[in-house]
Amino acid sequence: MDEARDYMRRRAWDAPPGHNFKDVTDAAVGRWPQNTALTDIRREAAELVVHDALARFDAYPLFNELGDAIVTGPTGNNLRDLRILLAG
């Protein structure tokens, strides 16, 4: 439990396998499946991951990992689709 909190404090989301938050908490859940404190730790970690992504203005990797990213192509009517060619 303390190990999971330590990994969360260090924000070890992308650390190598076996040394990241998910692997540590998965192992703990395997040992203590009825421990509700692990659910609380995972919820806190999820909040930190979202907060970190929003603080960096970089939510795409988060939503992509969750499978919730909305990716649109050129629509023909969006300002972001505007292309300007300057000839001099």
Secondary structure, DSSP 4 states (H G I P E B T S, - for coil): -HHHHHHHHTT-SSSPTTSSHHHHHHHHHHH-TT-HHHHHHHHHHHHHHHHHHHHTT--HHHHHHHT--------SSSGGG-------
